[in-house]
Amino acid sequence: MSTIGLTWEPNLTMFKSSGTSAATSSSTKSVPQIPKPKTELIDGLYVPPADPKLRNKLVKKSLKDTTGKHWFDMPAQTITPEIKNDFQIIKLRHVLDPKRHYKKGDSKSKELPKYFQLGTVVESPTEFYDRLTKKERKRSIAEEILHDNALKKYRKRKVREIEEKNNVPGVDKWKIKGKQSWKRAKQRRGGD
């Protein structure tokens, strides 16, 4: 196991020429200075800070953000808007199909997972007639669901049902439509 926090820097010294001391002082001034870290180098070695909190902070910065060796060092993914939409659809998948029931998941947490992997489903040759055509394949789950005709019909029907349920039944008789509105307006004015 390697020691964490130690780095080596070569000590560059110019060979002194046999000339005068003025020549040597001018030659050492032209040597470029090696940038040192915030803490000083001791004998060409970088010594980590003595404070354990600072040392642990440096160690954490140097490690990659992964799940660990028990999960094969799966890296943390960057979440794009497309991936965010896919996660929201997966979370609400019980709404998409009325005949399929899913185990209740962690629907209360709005936090997206940090570690995940995306893959592509590859069908076997035996599923030739059941698979999606090239036209039906989309880049994300969200796009596939939006372009599915059966789901479009189901969504429209459900929206219509919800609107009918929320619509109060007595409101329609009080709405004035067409020519009736002109007649009623005349009557209210005490018209001709």
Disulfide bonds with the S-S distance in Angstrom:
none
